[in-house]
Amino acid sequence: MNKATQLLERAASPGIIVLLTLYVLVWVVSHLVSDTNLDPYGDMLENFVWGQNFAWGNEKHPPLLGWVTGAWFSLLPINQGSYHLLAYGNAALGLAGIYILAHRLGLARIALAATLMMSLALPYSTLAVKFNANTILLPLWPWLVVAWLSSQSSQGRKAFLWACALGVMAALSVLGKYYSGVLLLSLGFITLATLKGRQWLKTPFPFIALFTALIILAPHLIWLKSNDFASFTYVRDQGIGAVDLGQLGKFLLVPFGYWLIAWVAAVLSVPGSLSHSGARRLARGLWKSWLPQGRADVLFWLAWMPFLLTLLFGVSGFVSLSLPWAIPLGFAFSLLWYRNLTDEAPDEVFTATTRRSQKIFFGWLCLVLLISPIYAWQQANSGNKNYYLPREEAALMLLSLWAERQSEPLVWVSGDIPEAGLVAFYGDSNIRILEETPLNPIAGGVVFCPLGAAPTPAAFTACTDAADRWTARREEQVVKVEYTVAKSGTRFFQHQPFRYRVYLYEHRAP
């Protein structure tokens, strides 16, 4: 081991596990300070609802999201802090996958720098807080590629095990979101385009991987068939039947928006990017960071082919591209940047780059902690709806109303899904959240309908219309109640009450 290598290893301390643990803790603490609710669209409440019962699918997404959420909250307390820990632990696992991927690509000297700079990108910073069908792919995609590369470079028993791992990761990625098909297609094209890949195809290992994936996916495929391919229908309905030029144009800019901070920071962390000619040197580095090294450049195609295939689907009109779909796309971007910027550089450059990347990383985390209370103050002062939305208060009030009027336990809640999930998440996790109100309930339950902010809540909503029709034949068993609740305390500068209408159903034995 030469002196330069020893310097590089010392520059890489503390280890990646310590740094990623620090990353998770800082982001969880920052959101405990700045957030008073989960995401405004209710995606995370919906995950929690899906996680209440093990199923091989649901009407919107494959089932992995619900499985992970359910398993997580079977071990940890049900609160927002635990949920943020899940979200950023998930992102950290993705960053760890990028670190290992660098080693598999023979880029060990840039592994730490590339991983730390990737943590600055929006998918791993602000966007990672919402654990949903897009962010769950953050760890799945890089680890899938690690298994794909390892299967091609291994022999004997190791090759068999990596082939099985490849099949497992491919299946889990699909069970995370069908959008993973763009990565699987990309890996197929890259395999065919490279000599090593074509040689691998002549071995039994690709078929072992395929067989493993199909075994894992078989129950979900059976579920799809027995449920009229409900989640496929949901995906189809996201399209508009024509090319959405507006969304297509926005999606074209996503790589430079979501990863802009990380991209610039990566270029600046490499010695020489601002020396002498300054801005011109920086501009040259920004351009060079994206370039391929030959037509069979595996890293370049890992970085860009999923994005290009997504654009192709958008141009076809099959789907209307959604910006959050891009969240898992850039897992190889920072590896591409650093490989290009440090190509043929001496060991001293790698040492200095690693040290600079650590300084930027620590500075970034300090900035996150500094901004979080400022962001909380801004949300409180501006009257942000999600900041003041009284989800926990609404859940506790409903449970209190039920206890006052009903002698039997509250068993189920339906109505406005996913918002009705707040009753189980903030109230009693033993309550089942039903996506459809049962026709003939055999236990006491509630139809839960938010009406919006007071003093001008909605008089009627789709939820209340459906609930009124449902209760028309059960009036003697249903008590309709409206109540208003609001968040209070030193964190809340304004009084913003929200109105709810609930239908309390008491089951009576015939």
N, C-alpha and C positions, 0 to 999 in steps of 0.2 A: 504494500500500500504506500503510494508516494505521498509527499507532503501536501500537494494540492488536493488530493482526494481526502486526506485527513481534515484539511481546512474546510472542505465542502461538507463533510459529515458534521463537523462542529457547528457550521453555519446552519445546518438543518435541525439543530436542537433548539427548543424542545420538540419531542416527537409529534407526529401527525395526530395521534390519538389525543394528546394533551391539547393541541391547538383546536381540534374540532370540538372537544368538550367545552373549551372556553367559548368557542363560536356559538354553540347551542345555549349555554348559560346566559351569555350576554343578550342574545335575541329574545330568550324567554323572559328575562327580567325586564327588558325594554318594553315588551308588549304587556306585561303585568302593570307597568307604569302608564302606558299610553292608551291601552284598550279597556273598555268596559263591557264589550260584547265580542262574540264571535263574528264571523263575516256577515255583512248585511244581507246577502242573498240566501242565507240559510243552508249553504252547502254542507257545512260541518254538522249542523243539526240533522240534516238528511242522512249523512254518513252514520251518525249515532243511531238513528231510527233503523237503518238497514242492518246495523250491527247487533240489534236486539235479538234477531233470529238468524240462525245459519241457513243460507239459501244459496243455490247455484246460479242465481241471477236475479235481476230486477228489471223494471220496465225502462230504465234509462242507461245503466252501465253494467259491465261485467261485475262479478261479486267481490273481487279482492278488496276493494275499498271498505266495504262493510265488514268483511272478515277481520281486517287489520284493526279497524276502529273497535269492533266488539272485543277482540282479544286484548287490546290495549287497556280498555276500561274494565276488563275483568281482573286486571292486576293493579291498576292505579286508581286513585280517587277520581270521581267524576266531577271535574271542575275545569275552568278555562286554562289554568296553569298547566294541568296535565295534558290538555289538548295542544297547547303551544309547544310543550315538550315533545309530543308526538310529531308535530309538524316539522320542527327544526331538527329533531333526531332523524327523521326521514331524509331531510336535505343533507345532513351531515353524512349519512350513509351513502348518498349520491356523491358527495365530495370525496369520500374514501374510495369509491369506485373509480373516480377520475385519477386518484393517486396510484392505485394499482394498475389501472389501464396504462399509465405512463410507463410503468415498469415493463408491462407486457409488450409495449411498442419499442422497447430499448431506449427509453427516454428518462431513465432514472434520475439523471442529474437535474432535470427541470421539473420533476414530479411535485416537489413541495411548493415551489414558486407558482406553478400552474394551478395547483389546488387552492392555495391561499388567495390568488387573484380571482379565481372563479367564484369565491365566496362573496365577492363584491357585486357580482351580476344580480340583476333584479330577481331572476328565478330562485336564487339561493339567499336572497335578503328579504326584501319587503313582500314579494309574491309568495315566498315559501310559507308564510304564516297561515295561509288558507290550505288546509289539507283536503285535497279533492282529487278528482280523476286525472287532472293534469300533473299535479305535484307528486302524486304517488309514483309517477314514471321517473322522477329524478334519480332514485337509486337503481331502478330496474334496468334502464337502458345501458348505463356504463357497465354494470355487472354482467349483463347479457353479452356485451362486446368482449369483456374479459374472458368469459367462458368460450366464446367463438374463437378468439385468438389462441387460447390455451389448448383447445381441442385440436387445432391445426398444427401446433408446435410440439405436441406431446406424442409419446409412443407407448405401446403396451397397455398396462393396467391404467396408467395415468390418462392416456387418451380415452379409454373407455369411460372413466369417471368424469372427465371433462365433457365428453359427449352427453352423458346423462345430465350433467349440470347445465349444459347448453339447452337441452330439452326442457329442463325445469324452468330456467330463466325465460325462455321463449314463451312457455305456457303462462307463467306468472305475469309477464308483460302484457299478453293478450287479455288475461283476466283482470289486469289493471285498467286497460282501455284498449278498444279495438284499434285506435290510432297507432298502436305499436306495430301494426302491419307495415307502416312506411319504413320503420327501422329493419324489420325482417326482410322486406323487399330489397332494401339497400345492402344488407349483408349478403343476400343472394347474388346481386349484381356484382359486388366486389369479389365474391368468391369466384365467380365465372371469369372475371377480368384479370385475375392474378394467377401466376403459375402455381404458387403454393396452394391457392384455393382449389384450382382444378385438380391438382394431385390429391388433395384431401377428399375430393368428391369420389375418387376411385377407391377409397377405403370404406369399411362398413360404418365408420363413426357418424357421418351425416345421417344415416338411416337410423342409427341408435338414438340420435338426438330427436329425430322426427317421431319415432315410435314413442319415446318418453313423453314428448309434448302432447301427442294425441291421447295417450292414456290419461294424463292429467286433465286435458280439456274435454274428454268424453262426457263426464257428467254435465258440464255446462252446455255442451252441444245437445244433449238429450233434453235438458231444461228448455233450451231455445225452441226446439221442435214442439215440445208439449205446451209451450206458451206462445205459439204463433209468431216466434221470432220477435218478441216485443221490443227488445233493446235494439235490434236491427232497424225496426220501424222508427224508433226514436232518432237513430242516426240519420236515416233517410229524410226524416221530416226537418232536419236542420238545414237542408239545402233549399234553394229557391227555384230550382229548375232552370237556372240560367247563370251565366258568369256574373258574379258580384264584383264589379270593377273596383268599387270603393274599398271593400275588404281586401281584395287582392293587392291593391296599392299599399294599403297599410301593412299587410303581411310582408311585403317586400322589404320594408324598412325595419322590421322587427329585430333582425340580428344586430343592427346598429343602435337600436333603442334599448332592448333588454340587456345587452352586453356592453354598452358604451363605456360605463365607468370602469369595468374590469378590463376592457380592451386598452383604453388609454393608460390605466395604471400599469398594465403588463408592459407596455412599450416603455414607459418611464422607468420601470424597475431594471431595465437592461442598461448597463453602463454604456455611455456614448450616445444615447438617444437625443440628448440636448446639448451636446458639446459642439463648439465651433459654430456651425451654421444654424443652430437652434431650431426654429420652427420648420425649416426645410428638412433637417435631419429627422425631426419628429414625424413629419408627413411621410417621409420615405419609409420610416419604420412602421407606421400604420398601414401603408400599402403592402410592404413586404410581408407583414404578418399573416396575410390571407393567401399567399401564393402557393401553388402546388409544386412538388418536386417530381416532375414527370407524370406521364399519363396513368401509371399504375401506383400512384401515391395513396396508399391505404388510409393514412391519417387524413389527408385532404378530403377524400370521399366519405369517410366517417363523419367529418364535420359538415359537409355540404349536401350529400345525397338525400338524407331524410328531408331537408328543407326544400330541395328542388322537386322531389316527388310530391311533397305537400302542395307546392305551387301548381304542379301538373294537375292534381286533383281539383284545385281551385279553378284553373283554366277550363277544365272539362265541364264545369257547372254541376258536378256530382254533389259537391258540398259548398256551402258558403263559409269561407275560412274565418275562424275565430282566433283572435290574437292570443288568448291563453293557451291555445294548442302549441304554441312555440316554446312553452316553458321547458320541456325536456329536450328540445332540438339541439341546443348548443353544448352538449356535454364534452365535445372534443375541441371546442374552439380554443381554449387557453393552451392546450397542448400544441395545437397548430401554430399559435402565435409564438410561443417560446421556442419551439423547434426552429422556426424560420429565423427568429431574431438572434438565436445563439448558435446558428449553424457554423461549425468549424471554429468556434470560439475557444480560447484557452481556458484552463480550469479556473483561473482567477476570475474570469467573467462570470462563470456559474456560481462561484462563491459569493461574489458581490451581488449578483442578481437575487440569490436566495436571501441574503441579509436584507436587501432593500424590500423584497416582497414581504418579509416578516414585519418590518417597520411600518409599511403601508397597511398591512393586516391589523396590527395592533392599533394604529391610528384610526383606522376605520371603525373598529369596535368601540374605541373611546368616543368617537363621534356619534355612534348609534346610541350609546348611553346618555350622551349630552343632549341629543335631540329629542329623545323620548318624552321627557317631561314638557318640553316646549311644544311638541306635537299634541300632547294631551291638553295643554292649556289652549292651544288653537282650536281643537275640536270642541272643547267645552265653551269657549268664547263665541264660536261661530254658530253654535246650536246644531251641530251635526246630528242628523237623525239617528244614525246607528249608535253614536256615543250615548244618546239619551234614551234609546229604546229599552224599556224596562222588562226585559225577558225574565229575569229571575223574580222580580216583583210580581209579574203576571202569573208565573207558575205557583208561587207561594199563596197568592190571593185565591187562585182557583182551588187549591187543595183545602184552604180554609173554608171557602164557600161549600165545598162538597162535605166536609166534616160537620158543618152546621146543619145541613139539610138532609143528609143521607146517613143511614145507619150501617149500610154495607160498604166494603172497601171499594175504592175507585180502581177498576181493572183496566179500562182501555180509554184512549183518547183518539179522536179522529178530527177531521175538518180541514183546516188550512195546513197542508203539508208543503214544506217541511217545518213551518213555524210552530206547529203543534208539538214538535219534538222538544220544545223548551220545557214542557210539563215533566217529561221524564228526565231531561238533562239537569235542570235546575231544581226540580222538585223531588220526585220519587222514581228512581230508575227501574223499579219493578212494574211500573205502569207500561202497558203495551201501547205503542203508537201504531194505529192502523191507517193505511193509505186510503181505505174505503170504509165508510160507516157500515157496520154489519146490518143486514136486513132483519135478522131475528137475533138480537143480542141475548146472550144467556148470562150476562153479568152487568153490573153497573158501569156506566161510562159517560163520557162527555164529548160533545161536538164543539170544537174550539175555533172561534172565528175572530181574528183581529179586525178592528174597524178603522184603525189609523189614529193619527194624532188628534187630540182634542185641542180647541173647542169645536172643531168642525170635522168630526169623524164621519165616515161613510154611513149612510142609513141602511144601505143594502150592499152586499158583495156577492160574488159567485158562491162563496162559502155559506153565507146566510141563506141564500135562495135554496141551495141544496139541502141545508139543514131544516128549513121550514117545510120543504116537501117531505123530508124524512119523518118529521115529527107530526105531520098532519094526521096520521092514523094512530099516534101514540101520545096524544095530548095529556091524557090522564097520568102518564108516566114521566113526563118531561117538564122540567122547570126551566124557563128561559130567564137568564140573568145577564144584566150588563154591569160592568164595573170599570172604573178608571184608576190607573196606577201611574206613578212617576218615580223616577230615580231621585234620590236626595242625598245630601251630604256635601262635604267641602269640595269635592271634585266637580260638582255640578253647579254652574253659575246661573243657570236658567231653570225655570219650572216648566217642564214639557210633559204633560200628562198624555197617556195613550188609552184608548177605549177598546174594550173587548166584549164580545157577546158569546156566552156559553150556554149550551143546552145540556142540562143535567138529567141524565136518564137513570131512573131507578128500576132495576129489573124486578119483576114480580112473578113468582112461580104460578103457573096456571092452576 
